[in-house]
């Protein structure tokens, strides 16, 4: 069996909470700026007066999870859960 030592994140499905601004298109484009990300899919799950709950699907090669958390924090967003991950 092949070892996953040195493996890279290829896909992440995340439950994310962010403020109402920026808009979803702007937030998706912002996530696409992160090194290693090649595809971004953002769906609105729930919205209230101040925040939006999102399902965020990121695909790429070698996505750095810690860098992703820091990148999202610049927009006031936080990861509530990792619902799916693929590493190779």
Order of alpha helices (4+ residues) and beta strands (2+ residues): beta-alpha-beta-beta-alpha-beta
